[in-house]
Amino acid sequence: MHDVELNHLIKMLNQLADNLTQGDPLEIAAERVTDHVNRFWAPGMKERIRKYADSGGEELSPVAKKAITPMP
């Protein structure tokens, strides 16, 4: 089980992915989500969700997982 903070990050990232997809292909939708996360999320938030994605990220949508994977 995850802690409250990680659950919140997972939920936020999945919502971003849902809201920014707009019927576009996975790559384009993921780029939008990556851009948003890079501009607006704190470094600690990005690090936490990236570690979760690296460990499998089973609760992330495909767009959310793709968006987080290439983040610098």
Secondary structure, 3 states (H helix, E strand, C coil): CCCHHHHHHHHHHHHHHHHHHCCCCHHHHHHHHHHHHHHHCCHHHHHHHHHHHHCCCCCCCHHHHHHHCCCC
